[in-house]
Amino acid sequence: MSPLSKKIVNLRAEFCCGSFCCNGLIENLSEENICCTTTSINLSPGTEFHVKFHPDSGDALHLDCKLKWSYKYPPHGITSIVSMEIMNQPTQYKTFLESLT
């Protein structure tokens, strides 16, 4: 898989930063990034998150990520699209990516 290859998915996830947690959907992912929608958040780029999701294979995957950018959907700004850089890719995540076609 090329580092720039994105895989389209629809995975429920939990995003935590310190004591703040919210739920959302991972819409696409690659070796280096994940892109998701979630409730509107007001955090600065560089904020670190712990992301937890369950692929169809069953076992939960945990990723440490850093917020690259977020954009609030108009007109009400209730949801945001968020892009995060994956800081460390565990072996289980790499195996999961390889299983996506």
C-alpha positions in Angstrom: 0.0 0.0 0.0 1.4 3.4 -1.0 1.7 5.9 1.9 -0.8 8.1 0.0 -3.4 5.4 -0.6 -6.6 6.2 1.2 -9.1 3.5 2.1 -12.8 4.4 2.4 -14.3 3.0 5.5 -17.2 3.7 7.9 -16.0 2.8 11.4 -17.4 4.1 14.7 -14.6 5.5 16.9 -13.9 7.2 20.2 -11.6 10.1 20.2 -10.0 11.2 23.6 -7.8 14.1 24.5 -7.1 14.1 28.3 -10.5 14.0 30.0 -12.4 15.1 26.8 -13.8 12.3 24.8 -16.3 12.2 21.8 -17.6 9.7 19.3 -17.5 9.9 15.6 -17.0 8.0 12.3 -13.7 7.3 10.6 -14.5 7.9 6.9 -11.1 7.2 5.4 -7.7 6.1 6.5 -4.2 5.5 5.3 -0.8 4.5 6.7 -0.2 8.0 7.9 -3.7 9.7 8.4 -7.3 9.2 9.4 -10.1 11.5 8.4 -13.4 11.4 10.4 -16.5 13.3 11.3 -17.4 14.0 14.9 -19.3 16.5 17.0 -17.9 20.0 16.6 -14.6 20.4 18.4 -12.6 23.5 19.1 -9.0 22.2 19.4 -5.8 23.5 17.9 -3.7 21.7 15.3 -1.1 19.6 17.1 -3.5 18.5 19.8 -2.8 14.8 20.6 -5.7 12.3 20.6 -6.1 8.6 21.5 -8.3 7.0 18.9 -10.1 3.7 19.6 -12.1 1.8 17.0 -13.3 -1.8 16.3 -12.8 -3.1 12.8 -15.0 -5.9 11.5 -12.2 -8.3 12.5 -13.2 -7.8 16.2 -10.3 -6.6 18.4 -10.2 -2.9 19.2 -7.4 -0.9 17.6 -5.8 2.0 19.4 -3.9 4.8 17.7 -2.1 7.8 19.0 -2.8 10.7 16.7 -2.1 14.4 16.3 -4.8 16.8 15.0 -3.8 18.3 11.6 -6.9 20.3 10.9 -10.7 20.4 11.6 -13.5 22.1 9.7 -17.0 22.8 11.0 -19.8 22.0 8.6 -22.0 25.0 7.9 -24.5 26.3 8.5 -24.8 25.4 12.2 -21.4 24.0 12.9 -22.8 21.0 14.8 -20.3 18.5 13.2 -16.7 18.7 12.1 -14.6 16.9 9.7 -11.2 16.2 11.3 -7.9 15.1 9.9 -5.3 13.4 12.2 -1.8 12.2 11.6 -1.1 8.8 13.0 2.0 9.1 15.2 2.8 5.4 15.7 1.3 2.6 13.7 1.0 -0.6 15.7 1.4 -3.9 13.8 -2.3 -4.7 14.2 -3.2 -1.4 12.4 -0.8 -2.3 9.5 -2.4 -5.8 9.3 -5.9 -4.2 9.3 -4.9 -1.8 6.4 -3.5 -4.7 4.4 -6.8 -6.6 4.8 -8.8 -3.7 3.2 -9.4 -4.1 -0.5 
